Amino acid sequence: MIDQTTRESEAPHDPGGLGTNLVFLALAAAAFALAQTAIVPGIMILGHELHASTADVGWVLTAYLISAAILTPVFGRLGDMYGKKKLLVIALGLFALGSVAAALAPSIWVLVAARVVQGAGGGIFPLCYGIIGDTFPAEKRGGALGLISALAGIGAGGGLLIGGLLIDHLSWQWVFWSGAIMSAIALVGVLRVPERSIPTPTRIDFVGIALLSIGLTMPLLALSRGSTWGWTDARTLGLVLGGLVVLIGFVAFETRVGEPLIDMHVLRRPTVLITNIAMLLFGAGMFAVFSLIPQLAQTPDTGEYGFGMDATGSGLLMIPGSIAMLAAAVVAGRLVGRVRAAVPLVLGALTAAVGFAALALAHGSQGAVIGFTVVTFVGIGLGMAAMPNLIMSAVPAEKTAESTGVNALIRSVGSSIGSQVAATVLAGSVVAGTALPADSGFTTAFWLAAGAIALAAVVAVFIPQSKPPAAASVREDRESNPAVALAE
């Protein structure tokens, strides 16, 4: 029988080292993560320079959100079918192309179309997870997955800071030029990463892709437009209900088709199902902070709250927390091989909930916000690092990119819900005669985020014990490579 140590020692080694490969994978993930929010500080400028209405400019964010949500699981599935490295190169190439087109866009609708192409970058995260699972030894896998996971969270806050700096000192076009440069460098680096996945080509489930696209577009469009249309407006309710009906039809279709886009039997596995539920709650609470902290910092100083900062200053306010998140994610990834994988998730959710609760009680000074944001981000880093490890320990090797792609999709849906709930709470608290939300609005929004994250901790307690990474890796190789089974 071939044990894990022998098998990995005989595996082909990357001549440049795993560390170099991880740098390029991290750069690829960072390029997409930063693009989520980097243009947000320039929304008003876009409307002025491209002669567009506020509603039209909103599509710059909405189109990217919907495109990335749809293409994330699609690219994950195609990566399992045709090779994760190949699809990562394609995703990076499309993201870079979209970035260049966005930087050169002469009108708002060309920019919106370019953002749709950029959305292909949503496949970067599940493909990076899958490549790490295929090429990194068990003792290094957890830390690498933790680093990539942390970038998903850090990117949202970092994008606001970098976007503010570029717009303040250069131009809004440089938000997209920077994304193009980062993704181009990452693409060149990824070409040297070894391809060790075993493609399993099957027919592409075009019907499933169409149903998923329609089912996701409708509710996500409602979420992005709900604050403008009204949450009880017939358009908002119709899109949400219609999307849910289509998604139910998608699930029913996928359970019956022979070669599905998403294997529902794998998603129903207890570890995968419960982790995805926890991710939905985690995403909702996590992204609330990325909308609350900048708005709190940019609110004029009222004496009780608000710091009167610009976009750059509000981004700097989250830098200590972002660094803490990165460190916590790497530590959590390394803990996975030593403790039950759900432990960092539960611990992280509880820590983040405490941080949110503290922010609800005290957010009147910069020192308090920085300190409690660090606590919150440490918890987010611990939890985010645990989830891809949990998913990958519970699925066969040929399903890793597909399954982590669904997990990333659920994070996007959760982030949309959390951001919109926070925005609605603040909008509902605006003081009469002013455009400023009341302090009670921030307090309520922080408490809601704390509740969502605390509920994620409760859900995570029920994640069943999974096999340790080494055992899981041997199992995966046995399932995906008949030669290993024969050798045993």
Salt bridges, closest charged atoms under 4 A:
ASP14 OD2 - ARG192 NH1 3.85
ASP80 OD1 - LYS84 NZ 3.64
ASP134 OD2 - LYS84 NZ 2.94
ASP233 OD2 - ARG235 NE 3.00
GLU259 OE1 - ARG203 NE 3.34
ASP263 OD2 - LYS399 NZ 3.48
GLU402 OE1 - ARG77 NH1 3.64
GLU402 OE1 - LYS399 NZ 3.69
ASP439 OD1 - HIS363 NE2 2.59
GLU476 OE2 - ARG475 NH2 3.93
ASP477 OD2 - ARG7 NH1 1.92
GLU479 OE1 - ARG475 NH1 3.71
GLU488 OE1 - ARG478 NE 2.92
